[in-house]
Amino acid sequence: MSTPAIVVQNLSKTYSVTKKEPGVAGSIKHLFSRQSFSTIAVDHISFHIEPGELVGFLGPNGAGKTTTLKMLSGILYPSSGQVSVLGYTPWERKRQYQQQFSIVLGQKNQLWWDLPALNSFLLNKEIYRIPETQFNHTLNKLTDLLEVKDVLNTPVRKLSLGQRMKCELIAALLHSPKVLFLDEPTIGLDVVSQLKMRDFIRDYNQTAQTTIILTSHYMEDVEALCKRVIIIHHGQLIYDGSLQKLIAKHADHKELKVTFVSPVAESQLKGMGKILEYDPRRVVLAVPKKTYKTISSDFLQHFPVDDILIDEPNLDDVIRDIFTQPQA
């Protein structure tokens, strides 16, 4: 059995925050007597990831996802716990480790804003001491795959968001990292750019066997790329396992989308299932998996059905349902 690429044991991060009352009086009082309290961003989480895995790291805003990635990359020191990434402790910031990982923060730029992306790539070449031949080969390959070769000499500030994110990804991959942390890489992109970014990440993971942790609020990213997901909420790990098992466990219903030939009153649908959407000529219901076939048959026999579609619940709704459940 291979050695895990990432091992996290009882990792925690607590911040000390000072509280200040409003106004001049509050500022003067704060100057001489400060009230502080602690807030827990990450609360004793543990997991491990095998080499080459692409794992979804999910949670609502403020759950601790980005804080965790920053500790795994060595940007932040933890309050307690242990981490091993490729055999290194990230916050020791050893050069050997820094040459083997990359982090892409979707809401922060690493490229020089007023310079062409190519200048930033050349800077990374020197920072990571990438041989000339390897640099040219990798750059040509990545710019071809991401279709940005014609904008390399354009100042970053003049690029579209999609072009900029592709260049951010190229900058992170030039030194061929073994571990890649992707924090919201498709945020703000249009549908076409999101699709191209997903295709690239999937193909790169499969060909380079790079270990990837992906955070995203777009459930399409997770469904398209990840077989395994880790979910944290209020800093605590609440699920680690198969995406399909997650859906099977928490989505105990199917969605029936029924279109009618003639109008049907909402009162006539009583007892058929939980109504999610209603229109006199169309209804979407949540029905138990055990009875959806029977209910579908009842619709066909007793209602003027034009079309009926049976669907699995949206993953976004499944995740939201988990977050709203009381935690033990």
One Martini backbone bead per residue (centre of mass of N, CA, C, O) as a GRO file, in nm:
protein
  328
    1MET     BB    1   0.097   0.035   0.022
    2SER     BB    2   0.078   0.358  -0.007
    3THR     BB    3   0.182   0.662   0.076
    4PRO     BB    4   0.051   0.927   0.180
    5ALA     BB    5   0.048   1.257   0.074
    6ILE     BB    6  -0.177   1.322   0.303
    7VAL     BB    7  -0.159   1.412   0.659
    8VAL     BB    8  -0.420   1.458   0.907
    9GLN     BB    9  -0.394   1.554   1.269
   10ASN     BB   10  -0.573   1.734   1.473
   11LEU     BB   11  -0.650   2.000   1.329
   12SER     BB   12  -0.595   2.347   1.435
   13LYS     BB   13  -0.762   2.687   1.443
   14THR     BB   14  -0.706   2.983   1.639
   15TYR     BB   15  -0.847   3.300   1.698
   16SER     BB   16  -0.773   3.628   1.805
   17VAL     BB   17  -1.027   3.865   1.907
   18THR     BB   18  -1.111   4.196   1.914
   19LYS     BB   19  -1.323   4.420   2.101
   20LYS     BB   20  -1.507   4.714   1.981
   21GLU     BB   21  -1.646   4.997   2.050
   22PRO     BB   22  -1.812   5.249   1.939
   23GLY     BB   23  -1.647   5.526   1.891
   24VAL     BB   24  -1.447   5.726   2.078
   25ALA     BB   25  -1.485   5.585   2.351
   26GLY     BB   26  -1.420   5.306   2.246
   27SER     BB   27  -1.129   5.369   2.152
   28ILE     BB   28  -1.017   5.452   2.430
   29LYS     BB   29  -1.089   5.191   2.579
   30HIS     BB   30  -0.927   5.005   2.381
   31LEU     BB   31  -0.644   5.124   2.448
   32PHE     BB   32  -0.658   5.019   2.770
   33SER     BB   33  -0.907   4.797   2.718
   34ARG     BB   34  -0.907   4.473   2.600
   35GLN     BB   35  -1.127   4.263   2.429
   36SER     BB   36  -1.107   3.907   2.404
   37PHE     BB   37  -1.155   3.637   2.164
   38SER     BB   38  -1.225   3.314   2.047
   39THR     BB   39  -1.192   3.152   1.721
   40ILE     BB   40  -1.291   2.867   1.539
   41ALA     BB   41  -1.187   2.739   1.227
   42VAL     BB   42  -1.039   2.467   1.324
   43ASP     BB   43  -1.155   2.129   1.458
   44HIS     BB   44  -1.000   1.854   1.476
   45ILE     BB   45  -0.890   1.735   1.199
   46SER     BB   46  -0.900   1.421   0.997
   47PHE     BB   47  -0.690   1.300   0.720
   48HIS     BB   48  -0.632   1.123   0.402
   49ILE     BB   49  -0.426   1.125   0.094
   50GLU     BB   50  -0.365   0.992  -0.198
   51PRO     BB   51  -0.192   0.949  -0.461
   52GLY     BB   52  -0.380   1.111  -0.723
   53GLU     BB   53  -0.602   1.241  -0.584
   54LEU     BB   54  -0.944   1.384  -0.615
   55VAL     BB   55  -1.064   1.615  -0.376
   56GLY     BB   56  -1.340   1.729  -0.217
   57PHE     BB   57  -1.377   2.053  -0.039
   58LEU     BB   58  -1.642   2.116   0.179
   59GLY     BB   59  -1.834   2.421   0.250
   60PRO     BB   60  -1.928   2.684   0.388
   61ASN     BB   61  -1.895   2.982   0.473
   62GLY     BB   62  -1.658   2.957   0.735
   63ALA     BB   63  -1.568   2.644   0.774
   64GLY     BB   64  -1.226   2.618   0.690
   65LYS     BB   65  -1.098   2.565   0.409
   66THR     BB   66  -0.881   2.784   0.356
   67THR     BB   67  -0.731   2.746   0.621
   68THR     BB   68  -0.643   2.458   0.563
   69LEU     BB   69  -0.483   2.512   0.301
   70LYS     BB   70  -0.282   2.712   0.437
   71MET     BB   71  -0.160   2.494   0.623
   72LEU     BB   72  -0.076   2.288   0.399
   73SER     BB   73   0.113   2.526   0.259
   74GLY     BB   74   0.238   2.723   0.507
   75ILE     BB   75   0.099   3.005   0.561
   76LEU     BB   76  -0.007   2.866   0.822
   77TYR     BB   77  -0.031   2.819   1.159
   78PRO     BB   78  -0.114   2.606   1.390
   79SER     BB   79  -0.242   2.536   1.706
   80SER     BB   80  -0.280   2.225   1.627
   81GLY     BB   81  -0.124   1.948   1.521
   82GLN     BB   82  -0.075   1.739   1.222
   83VAL     BB   83   0.135   1.752   0.917
   84SER     BB   84   0.170   1.567   0.598
   85VAL     BB   85   0.348   1.659   0.294
   86LEU     BB   86   0.548   1.456   0.138
   87GLY     BB   87   0.692   1.443   0.440
   88TYR     BB   88   0.614   1.736   0.524
   89THR     BB   89   0.616   2.033   0.710
   90PRO     BB   90   0.481   2.312   0.593
   91TRP     BB   91   0.568   2.545   0.820
   92GLU     BB   92   0.883   2.503   0.759
   93ARG     BB   93   0.949   2.587   0.460
   94LYS     BB   94   1.085   2.402   0.269
   95ARG     BB   95   1.214   2.396  -0.039
   96GLN     BB   96   1.142   2.102  -0.118
   97TYR     BB   97   0.837   2.155  -0.078
   98GLN     BB   98   0.784   2.420  -0.249
   99GLN     BB   99   0.860   2.251  -0.523
  100GLN     BB  100   0.582   2.037  -0.481
  101PHE     BB  101   0.374   2.280  -0.471
  102SER     BB  102   0.037   2.429  -0.510
  103ILE     BB  103  -0.162   2.742  -0.504
  104VAL     BB  104  -0.508   2.834  -0.584
  105LEU     BB  105  -0.670   3.148  -0.552
  106GLY     BB  106  -0.959   3.264  -0.690
  107GLN     BB  107  -0.942   3.564  -0.517
  108LYS     BB  108  -0.627   3.561  -0.597
  109ASN     BB  109  -0.324   3.700  -0.707
  110GLN     BB  110   0.006   3.611  -0.864
  111LEU     BB  111   0.002   3.804  -1.080
  112TRP     BB  112   0.112   4.065  -1.253
  113TRP     BB  113  -0.102   4.316  -1.334
  114ASP     BB  114   0.091   4.510  -1.544
  115LEU     BB  115   0.186   4.241  -1.664
  116PRO     BB  116   0.259   3.995  -1.841
  117ALA     BB  117   0.231   3.663  -1.788
  118LEU     BB  118   0.514   3.582  -1.892
  119ASN     BB  119   0.673   3.728  -1.668
  120SER     BB  120   0.572   3.543  -1.438
  121PHE     BB  121   0.677   3.281  -1.558
  122LEU     BB  122   0.979   3.364  -1.557
  123LEU     BB  123   0.994   3.404  -1.254
  124ASN     BB  124   0.921   3.112  -1.176
  125LYS     BB  125   1.158   2.981  -1.315
  126GLU     BB  126   1.366   3.103  -1.113
  127ILE     BB  127   1.247   3.019  -0.841
  128TYR     BB  128   1.232   2.694  -0.938
  129ARG     BB  129   1.460   2.614  -1.129
  130ILE     BB  130   1.384   2.579  -1.433
  131PRO     BB  131   1.461   2.437  -1.700
  132GLU     BB  132   1.442   2.549  -2.014
  133THR     BB  133   1.326   2.300  -2.158
  134GLN     BB  134   1.100   2.242  -1.952
  135PHE     BB  135   0.959   2.515  -1.964
  136ASN     BB  136   0.885   2.520  -2.268
  137HIS     BB  137   0.726   2.257  -2.272
  138THR     BB  138   0.513   2.326  -2.050
  139LEU     BB  139   0.409   2.593  -2.166
  140ASN     BB  140   0.311   2.488  -2.440
  141LYS     BB  141   0.116   2.278  -2.329
  142LEU     BB  142  -0.066   2.464  -2.149
  143THR     BB  143  -0.143   2.683  -2.363
  144ASP     BB  144  -0.283   2.484  -2.551
  145LEU     BB  145  -0.495   2.356  -2.355
  146LEU     BB  146  -0.599   2.666  -2.260
  147GLU     BB  147  -0.598   2.882  -2.489
  148VAL     BB  148  -0.341   3.137  -2.433
  149LYS     BB  149  -0.108   3.211  -2.637
  150ASP     BB  150  -0.229   3.504  -2.747
  151VAL     BB  151  -0.200   3.646  -2.422
  152LEU     BB  152   0.095   3.654  -2.292
  153ASN     BB  153   0.152   3.981  -2.384
  154THR     BB  154  -0.077   4.064  -2.197
  155PRO     BB  155  -0.193   4.238  -1.966
  156VAL     BB  156  -0.363   4.117  -1.702
  157ARG     BB  157  -0.579   4.356  -1.674
  158LYS     BB  158  -0.688   4.279  -1.990
  159LEU     BB  159  -0.806   4.027  -1.902
  160SER     BB  160  -1.007   3.795  -1.863
  161LEU     BB  161  -1.111   3.593  -1.619
  162GLY     BB  162  -1.057   3.329  -1.770
  163GLN     BB  163  -0.767   3.394  -1.863
  164ARG     BB  164  -0.652   3.450  -1.581
  165MET     BB  165  -0.706   3.169  -1.453
  166LYS     BB  166  -0.536   3.012  -1.653
  167CYS     BB  167  -0.268   3.159  -1.583
  168GLU     BB  168  -0.267   3.082  -1.286
  169LEU     BB  169  -0.246   2.778  -1.341
  170ILE     BB  170   0.017   2.781  -1.497
  171ALA     BB  171   0.194   2.904  -1.272
  172ALA     BB  172   0.137   2.647  -1.081
  173LEU     BB  173   0.252   2.418  -1.313
  174LEU     BB  174   0.547   2.465  -1.419
  175HIS     BB  175   0.689   2.271  -1.176
  176SER     BB  176   0.534   2.010  -1.138
  177PRO     BB  177   0.343   1.934  -0.910
  178LYS     BB  178   0.229   1.690  -0.670
  179VAL     BB  179   0.063   1.926  -0.531
  180LEU     BB  180  -0.283   2.063  -0.540
  181PHE     BB  181  -0.442   2.371  -0.452
  182LEU     BB  182  -0.797   2.442  -0.504
  183ASP     BB  183  -0.956   2.765  -0.465
  184GLU     BB  184  -1.195   2.846  -0.654
  185PRO     BB  185  -1.122   2.822  -0.987
  186THR     BB  186  -1.441   2.902  -1.105
  187ILE     BB  187  -1.491   3.174  -1.005
  188GLY     BB  188  -1.687   3.382  -1.218
  189LEU     BB  189  -1.731   3.201  -1.447
  190ASP     BB  190  -1.838   3.095  -1.721
  191VAL     BB  191  -1.970   2.812  -1.844
  192VAL     BB  192  -1.747   2.752  -2.054
  193SER     BB  193  -1.500   2.799  -1.867
  194GLN     BB  194  -1.575   2.588  -1.657
  195LEU     BB  195  -1.565   2.343  -1.844
  196LYS     BB  196  -1.267   2.374  -1.933
  197MET     BB  197  -1.146   2.362  -1.649
  198ARG     BB  198  -1.248   2.082  -1.575
  199ASP     BB  199  -1.117   1.925  -1.805
  200PHE     BB  200  -0.829   1.999  -1.731
  201ILE     BB  201  -0.815   1.890  -1.440
  202ARG     BB  202  -0.885   1.599  -1.508
  203ASP     BB  203  -0.654   1.544  -1.715
  204TYR     BB  204  -0.417   1.624  -1.533
  205ASN     BB  205  -0.466   1.417  -1.309
  206GLN     BB  206  -0.443   1.161  -1.496
  207THR     BB  207  -0.155   1.221  -1.629
  208ALA     BB  208   0.016   1.337  -1.363
  209GLN     BB  209  -0.083   1.240  -1.076
  210THR     BB  210  -0.200   1.468  -0.912
  211THR     BB  211  -0.262   1.594  -0.608
  212ILE     BB  212  -0.605   1.704  -0.526
  213ILE     BB  213  -0.756   1.994  -0.380
  214LEU     BB  214  -1.108   2.091  -0.394
  215THR     BB  215  -1.276   2.396  -0.396
  216SER     BB  216  -1.643   2.451  -0.415
  217HIS     BB  217  -1.970   2.599  -0.502
  218TYR     BB  218  -1.976   2.414  -0.752
  219MET     BB  219  -2.131   2.115  -0.801
  220GLU     BB  220  -2.029   2.052  -1.087
  221ASP     BB  221  -1.736   2.018  -1.012
  222VAL     BB  222  -1.767   1.778  -0.817
  223GLU     BB  223  -1.924   1.578  -1.000
  224ALA     BB  224  -1.700   1.582  -1.237
  225LEU     BB  225  -1.421   1.520  -1.039
  226CYS     BB  226  -1.536   1.367  -0.770
  227LYS     BB  227  -1.541   1.072  -0.566
  228ARG     BB  228  -1.436   1.239  -0.320
  229VAL     BB  229  -1.544   1.380   0.003
  230ILE     BB  230  -1.496   1.667   0.217
  231ILE     BB  231  -1.674   1.780   0.512
  232ILE     BB  232  -1.714   2.105   0.658
  233HIS     BB  233  -1.840   2.241   0.984
  234HIS     BB  234  -1.742   2.459   1.197
  235GLY     BB  235  -1.446   2.304   1.159
  236GLN     BB  236  -1.583   2.024   1.116
  237LEU     BB  237  -1.586   1.693   1.045
  238ILE     BB  238  -1.876   1.523   0.872
  239TYR     BB  239  -1.732   1.409   0.597
  240ASP     BB  240  -1.574   1.097   0.451
  241GLY     BB  241  -1.621   1.008   0.107
  242SER     BB  242  -1.835   0.906  -0.107
  243LEU     BB  243  -2.039   1.068  -0.319
  244GLN     BB  244  -2.254   0.846  -0.372
  245LYS     BB  245  -2.303   0.776  -0.069
  246LEU     BB  246  -2.402   1.051   0.011
  247ILE     BB  247  -2.650   1.053  -0.169
  248ALA     BB  248  -2.775   0.784  -0.066
  249LYS     BB  249  -2.801   0.878   0.238
  250HIS     BB  250  -2.937   1.190   0.194
  251ALA     BB  251  -3.107   1.086  -0.067
  252ASP     BB  252  -3.439   0.958  -0.008
  253HIS     BB  253  -3.510   1.078  -0.298
  254LYS     BB  254  -3.708   1.175  -0.573
  255GLU     BB  255  -3.768   1.353  -0.877
  256LEU     BB  256  -4.078   1.466  -1.005
  257LYS     BB  257  -4.141   1.567  -1.347
  258VAL     BB  258  -4.456   1.708  -1.435
  259THR     BB  259  -4.652   1.720  -1.732
  260PHE     BB  260  -4.949   1.872  -1.853
  261VAL     BB  261  -5.214   1.901  -2.072
  262SER     BB  262  -5.383   2.000  -1.827
  263PRO     BB  263  -5.494   2.147  -1.567
  264VAL     BB  264  -5.383   2.122  -1.214
  265ALA     BB  265  -5.462   2.111  -0.902
  266GLU     BB  266  -5.300   2.120  -0.605
  267SER     BB  267  -5.511   1.949  -0.439
  268GLN     BB  268  -5.476   1.684  -0.623
  269LEU     BB  269  -5.164   1.630  -0.503
  270LYS     BB  270  -5.236   1.508  -0.252
  271GLY     BB  271  -5.005   1.250  -0.150
  272MET     BB  272  -4.769   1.241  -0.383
  273GLY     BB  273  -4.588   1.467  -0.238
  274LYS     BB  274  -4.342   1.699  -0.225
  275ILE     BB  275  -4.373   2.025  -0.312
  276LEU     BB  276  -4.142   2.228  -0.500
  277GLU     BB  277  -4.317   2.279  -0.766
  278TYR     BB  278  -4.580   2.499  -0.914
  279ASP     BB  279  -4.808   2.435  -1.187
  280PRO     BB  280  -5.087   2.363  -1.357
  281ARG     BB  281  -4.872   2.215  -1.587
  282ARG     BB  282  -4.654   2.185  -1.339
  283VAL     BB  283  -4.450   1.948  -1.139
  284VAL     BB  284  -4.242   1.919  -0.840
  285LEU     BB  285  -4.141   1.620  -0.666
  286ALA     BB  286  -4.088   1.460  -0.356
  287VAL     BB  287  -4.006   1.111  -0.343
  288PRO     BB  288  -3.976   0.816  -0.234
  289LYS     BB  289  -3.782   0.557  -0.339
  290LYS     BB  290  -3.989   0.322  -0.264
  291THR     BB  291  -4.250   0.486  -0.433
  292TYR     BB  292  -4.199   0.614  -0.723
  293LYS     BB  293  -4.329   0.402  -0.910
  294THR     BB  294  -4.617   0.415  -0.802
  295ILE     BB  295  -4.657   0.722  -0.842
  296SER     BB  296  -4.608   0.724  -1.145
  297SER     BB  297  -4.847   0.538  -1.211
  298ASP     BB  298  -5.068   0.720  -1.091
  299PHE     BB  299  -5.030   0.953  -1.280
  300LEU     BB  300  -5.090   0.799  -1.550
  301GLN     BB  301  -5.389   0.711  -1.455
  302HIS     BB  302  -5.507   1.010  -1.307
  303PHE     BB  303  -5.353   1.199  -1.516
  304PRO     BB  304  -5.274   1.451  -1.766
  305VAL     BB  305  -5.004   1.328  -1.902
  306ASP     BB  306  -4.726   1.427  -2.101
  307ASP     BB  307  -4.479   1.421  -1.886
  308ILE     BB  308  -4.208   1.220  -1.726
  309LEU     BB  309  -3.949   1.283  -1.476
  310ILE     BB  310  -3.670   1.110  -1.330
  311ASP     BB  311  -3.475   1.231  -1.051
  312GLU     BB  312  -3.210   1.335  -0.894
  313PRO     BB  313  -3.094   1.511  -0.661
  314ASN     BB  314  -2.933   1.783  -0.595
  315LEU     BB  315  -2.629   1.824  -0.454
  316ASP     BB  316  -2.674   2.100  -0.326
  317ASP     BB  317  -2.917   2.004  -0.152
  318VAL     BB  318  -2.769   1.786   0.006
  319ILE     BB  319  -2.558   1.966   0.141
  320ARG     BB  320  -2.757   2.167   0.270
  321ASP     BB  321  -2.896   1.954   0.448
  322ILE     BB  322  -2.649   1.884   0.618
  323PHE     BB  323  -2.595   2.173   0.735
  324THR     BB  324  -2.897   2.191   0.876
  325GLN     BB  325  -2.816   1.978   1.057
  326PRO     BB  326  -2.770   1.867   1.352
  327GLN     BB  327  -2.490   1.838   1.550
  328ALA     BB  328  -2.339   1.603   1.769
   0.00000   0.00000   0.00000
